[in-house]
Amino acid sequence: MRRIILLLFICVGFALPARAHVGSKDVFEQVQAGPYKLYVTVRPPDVIPGVAVVEVRVSGDAVPDTLRVTPVPMTGDASKHPPAPDTLKVSTADAKFFTGSVWLMAPGSWKVSLQADGHAGSGSAGVPVPAVALQMLRMNRSIGILLGCLGFLLVVGVAAIVAAAARESRLVPGEEPSSNNNRRAWMAGGATLTIAVMAVWLGAKWWNVEAADYAEGVYHPLSLTPTLQGDNLDLAIGTDATTDQHWRRKNTDLVPDHGHLMHLYAIREPGMDAVFHLHPAPAGNGELKMALPAVPAGHYRLFADIVHRSGLPETLTSTLDIPTDFHGGALATEDASAAPAPISAGELGQQFHLPDGYTMVWDKPASLKSGEAATFRFHLQDANGKPATDVVPYLGMAGHAAFVRDDFSTFAHTHPEGSAPMQSMEIANGQSDMAMQNMDSMAGMPGMNMPEAHIAPAVEFPYGFPKPGRYRIFVQMKHGSTVETGVFDADVQ
């Protein structure tokens, strides 16, 4: 209770920069809850404990009569004792749109469990949600001045009340206080004022200690230190004992997502005119390495996606300089690259022509607005302009996409099901028991070895831009043995 009361004040306290999720904290996920297809958006709070907003849009003809949500930690004893569910409210204007909110009471990896019931039957699904304190909000200046004035009046008022009581409490009506009464009043008022000031000072000291303790729990990703030695890139994931005691995370508890411990995006600054989607291999505790392909010289921004055993995902960031005399080798089978025009050269169109004659097309909407959940659809055409017939899964899915703001303040690596990693989804839906038992052996696998069955030449990604600005979208799809990267620009209002 003491922590919750403190949080209410911290919410109007001070500010620290938020770096978690690289500016894109909302979760967008498409799930199947029995006969119901649900497009779920969870907007986590910036402070923990805090309230997360849940929005659900139903796709298809089957619409549930009721939708209930329950916030539950992904792992640990608390995951076995969920609270009572909350019922989402259906929109009066749209019977397929539900909204509500849930409390996330502690930092870590959570899931929002959904229970759908209706005439078509019942179903359930879970959506993983990282609950991380991103900032400590600064108190409004005018409110601070007002509270300071009220506090001053309170302290002075208490001293004045005690002084008046000491001076006049024993006098009969109409009797004037004597010099002894006045002296006693001054002594009592002064003592009370001293005690009140000391209480305020001690309270401020306690506040600073508690606020500093809370600030240590404000989220920041683990550090990533790249070292280039010849053609080899070594990546060291660092830890912070002070921070990690809040998050219970390590650099040695990583689990494979899509068959790899890390998905590394390297994007050249400032033009975003070279991008690589790479997959370093484990090389020891908290270390990964790989032989780099022929990367053009320049300064690169690195975004490294990892998943902890608890289901908590992180995006680590760093930079890397590639010298002009760097050569590199061939691109690995499951890696991808692209060399689009610089973003400063003008907006790329809805079609991106690929080196082997194929074309990737974006069904671009008429307008794009920040803060709104949307579905981004891309499809692959062959050299004749026809829908490609040789499309196969890429890392177990129809495609992968990265949404990156032109100032690199936002980065989001998403999948056709949504923005959550596949491993986190499996943990949230109780599908990962066998996978968890085999994680140590999976960690050394080069990939997922998914069957190369042909699939539809189209892919959709649920996502919502967190703020206005210019974005570049990198989309990977695979046909035959070739991994293609389409590049598109988005001007978000």
N, C-alpha and C positions, 0 to 999 in steps of 0.2 A: 504493500500500500504506500509505503514511504517513497518508493521508486516511481509509482504512478503519479503521486502528487508532485514530485520533483519534475516529472516529464511535462506536466501541464504548464509549469513555469518555463521549462527549457524550450517548449514549443514557441514561446515568444522571447526567447533568450538571444544567444548569439549565433552567428553564421560561420560555417566552414564550407569550403568547396566540396561538391559532390562529384566523385569520379566513378562510382559504381556503374557497371553496364555501359559505360562510355556514352552516357547521355540518353539512353533508351531503356527505361526501367519497366515500362508496361509490358504485360505478357499477353500475347495473342495466340490462340490455339483453337484448332478445329478438332472436336472429339465426337465420338459416337457413344451415346448413352442409351443402350438398348436400341429401340426403333427410332430414336431421335438423333438427328445430326445437329450439333450445337456449335456455334461460333462464339467462343468465350473470350472476353477481354477482362483482364484483372489489372487494375491500376493501384499498385502498392503505395503505401504512404511514404513520406520522406523521413519520418521519425518512427521509432519502434519503442514501446507499443504505439499502435496507430490503426487507423481504419482504412481498409482496402475496399475500393469500389469494384463491384462485379457487374458486368454487362453481358447478357447472353442473347444472341439472336438465333432463332431456330430456322434451319433450312429444310426444304422439303414439305410434304403434305402432313406428316405426322407432327402434331403440336401437343406438348404435354399440358395437362391442366394445372399442375403445380411443379415448381422447381425449387428445391431446397439446397442450401449450401452450408458446408461445415468446414471451418479452418482447422487443420490438423498438422502438427509437425510430421515431417516425412519419416523420421527415424526416432528411435529412443522410446522410453516408457510412455511419454506423453502421447505418442502416436496411437497407443492402445486405449486411450481414454478420451475420445472426442467429446466436445461440448454439444449441447443441444443445437440442432440445425436452425438456420434462419430461412424463412420463405421469401423468395424473390417476388417483387411486385411486377405484374404484367402491365404494360403500357396501355392506357386507354385509347391511344391512337393506332396501336399496332399490336395485335394479339400474339405476334411472334417475337416480341422484344420484352425481355425481363431485366430488371435492375434491382440492386440491393447492395449491402455492404457487410463486411466481416471484420472482426478485430484480429490483428496479428500481434500477439502479446510478447514475443521474444524474438531476438535475431536468430537467423539460421534458415534452413531449407524447409519450407512449408508446402502444403498442397491444399487447394480448395476442392473439396469433394462435392460433386453435384449428384442429386437424386431427382430423377424425372419420373413423374407418374401421370398417366392419362389413359384415354380409351384404347390407345394402341399398345399399352403395356407399360412396364417399368424398366428403368435402366439407370446405371450409375457410371460415373467417370471421374477422374481426378486430373487436376491441372497443377503442375508444380509452380510455386511462386517463391522466389528468393525474398525473404524478409530482411532487409538491411536498412540500418539508419544511415541516410545519405547526408544529413546536415543537421545543424542546430540553428534554428531560425532566429534572426535578430529581432529584438523587441522594437516595436514602433516607437519612434522618438517622442511623439506627442503623448503616447500612453505612458512611456517611461517618466516623462516630466510630471504628468498628472499623478502617477503613483508615488513619485518622490515627494511631491508636495503633500499628498495625503498622509504619507508616512511621517513626514516632519510634523504635521499637525497632530498626528496621533501620539508621537513621543512627547511633544510639548504639552498636549492636553492631559496625558496621564500624569505628568509632573505637576501641572496646575491643579488637577483634581486632588492629588495627595496633599499638596501644600494647603489648599483650601480646607480640606478635612482636618489637618493638623492644627490649623489656626482657629477654626470656627465651630468644630463639631461639639465642643463642650460649653459653648456660650449659650446663655439664655437669649430668647428673642429680644432684639433691640440693644443688646450689650455690645460695646465696642471692644475689639481685641486689644489686649495689652501688648507691651513691648516683648514680653516673654512669649505670648502667642505668635507674634510676628516672627520672632527669632526661631521658634519651633517650626513654623511654616516654611521659612527659608531653608532650614536644615533638612526637613523632610522632602521638600521639593527638589533640593539639590541632590540628595541621596537617590531619590527616585529617577531623576534625570540621568545621573551617572549610571545607575543600574540599567536603564532603558538603552542608553548609548552603548554600554558594554554588550547588552543582549543583541543589539543590531550588528555590532562589530563581530561578535562570535557567530551570529547567523550568516554574515557575509563570508567568514572564513569557511564555515561548513558548506555554504553554497558553492564556493570556488572549488573545494575538494570534490564535491559530488559532480559538479559540472565538468571538471577535468576528467573524472572517472568515466562519465558518459561520453566525453569527447574521444576518449581512447577507443570506444566502441563504434565510432562513426566509420562507416565502411570505406576501405580502399583496397584495391586488388593487391595480390601478392606481386612482388617485384619480378621483373624479367630482365636478365642481363645477357645480351647477345655478344658473342665473340666470333669474329671471322678469322679463320686460320687457313690460308690457302683457299681451296674451294669448299672447305667444311665450315658449317655454321654450328656453333655450340650455344645452347640456350640453358641458362641456369635460373631456376625458379627460387627466389628468396623467400624467407619467412620473417615474421615480426612477432616475437614472443608476447609482447604486450597486447597487440591486436588479436593475435590468434587465440588467446585465452577466451576472448569474447565469441569468436566464430568457430572454435574447435576444428580448425582446418590445418592441413599440413601440406608440404610440397611432395609428400610421399604417398598420399591417399588418393591419387588420381585414378579414374576408371575410364575405360575406352568409350568413346562416343562415335558411332559409325565406324568402329574398328580402329580408331586412332586415339592416342592419349591427348593429342593436341592438333587443332586445326589452326594453322598460321596463315594470316593474310599479310602480305607485304605490299604496300601501296606507295608509289613514288610521289614525293612532294615536290612542288606544290600542285603540279598539273594533273595528278591522278592518271598519268598517261602510261603507266606500267603497273600491272597488278599480278600477283602470284598467290594462289591458294595451295599451300604446302602442308606436308604432314611429317614433322620430325619424329624420329624413333627414340624410345627410351634408352638412356645411356648410363643410368645410375640413379641414386636417390636425388630427386629434384632436378635432374639433368636430362636434356634431350639433345640430339644432334642429327644432322643430315648433310649430304653433299648438295650444295646449291646448284641449280641449273644455271644457264647462261642469263644472268640477271643484268640488265643495262646499268651502267654507272649512275649514281645519284644518291640522294638522301631519301630513305624509306621510313614510313611509319609502319610499325608492327602491331598487329592485333592478334593475340593468341587465346583461343577458346579452350578452356579445360573444364572438367567436371569432377567434383570431389565425390568420395564414396557416399556421403550423406545425400547426394543429389544436388548440392549447391553448385551452380555454374559460375564461372568467372571469365572475364575477358582481361587478360594481362596486356599491358601496352609498353612499348619501347620504341627506339629508333635504331636504324642501322645505315651506315655509309658504305656504299659499294664503290671501290676505286675504279678508275678508268682502265686499269690494266687487268681487271678481273675477267676471267674466261668462263669458268663454270662448265657443267656437263649437260647431259640431256635431261629433259623433264621426266620425272618419274611417272609411272603408268596412271596413278590416281591423282596426280597433281594437275594444276591448270594455270593458264596465264593468258594475258591479253595486253595489247598495246594500242589503246584507243587514242584519239586526238586529245590534246590537253583540254581540260574543262574550261579554260579561259578562251578557247577558240570558238565557242558557241555551243549551243545545246545540241546534243546528239538526237537524231530522229527516233522514230518508232521501229526502225529496222537497223540491225547491226549485221554487216556482212562479214562473214568469218573467213579465215585464210583458205579453207578447202572448198570454197564455193557455196557452202551452206549459208543460211540466213536465219537469225533469230529475230522474232517479231514480238513486240510488246503491244498488247491490247490496251493502249493508254487511255485512261478516262479523260473527259473534257477538262476537269479541274482536279487539283489535289489540295487538300486542306490539312493543316496540322491538327493533331488531337483526335482525328477520326479514324476508326478502324476500317480497313478496306482490304480487298483481295486483288493481288497483282498477278495477272495472267500473261504467260509467255509461251510461245510455241516455236518449233524448229521446222524449217523448210529445207528441202534438199536443193541441189544445184539447179534443178528445173523449176524451182518455185513451188513445188508440191509438198504437202505434209510429209515429213521424213518417216520412212517405214522401218528404219533400223535403230530407233531410239531404245536404249537400255537404261536400267537404273544406274545412277551415279552415287556410289557409296551407300547403296541400299535404298535410295529414294529417287523420285523423278527429277530432282534437281536441288541445288543449293543456291542461296542468294545472300548478298551482303549489301546493306543500305548504309551509305557513308556520306555525311555532310561535307561540303567543300572545305570547311575549316577543321575537319577531323574531330569535331566535338561530339559527333554522334556516329556510332558504329553498331550495327546489328546484323548478326549472322543468323539467317532464318531458314526454315525448311517448309515443305508443302503442308505439314500438319500444323506448323506454327513456329514461334520463336524459342520454345523450350527445347533443350537437347533431348535426343531420343532416350538416352539413359535415364534422365530425370523423369521423363514421361513413364518409363517402365517402372521405376520405383514408385511413382505416384499412383500407378494403377495395379500395383501388386504383381507385376509380370516379370520381376527381375530376380527372383530367388535363385533360379538356376544360373542366370548370368552372373550374379554376385559370387556364386561359388566358383565360377570359372574365370574370374577377372584376372587373376595372376597369369594364367596361360594366355588369355586374350591380349594382355598388354603387349606381348611381343609379336602379335600378328601383324603382317603388313597391311591387311585390309580385311574386309568382311567376307570376301569370296562369295558375294551374292550371285545367284544364277543370272545369266545374261538373257533372260526372256525379254522379248520385245514388248514395249509399253507404248502408250499414247504419246504423240509428239508434243504434248502440252503440259504445263506445270503451273500451279497457282500457289502464291505465298500470301498468307494473312499477315498484315503489318499495319502500323499507324505511325506516321512521322511525328516525333515528339515536339517539334517546333518548326516555324517557317524557315525557308532558306533554299539554297541550291544543294541538291543531292545527286550523287552518282550511284547507280545500281549495277552490281556485278552479278550475273546469273550464269551458273554452270549447269549444263546438260550434256549427256553423253550419247553418241551414236556410234555403233560398231565398237572400235577400240579407241575412239577419239573423244576427249573431253573438251567441249567448247565453252568459251566464256563470252557471253554477250554483255555489252556495256550500254547503259542508257542513262539519260539525265532527267531529273525531275525538278521543276520549279514549284515549290510548295508554298501556298499562300497561308 
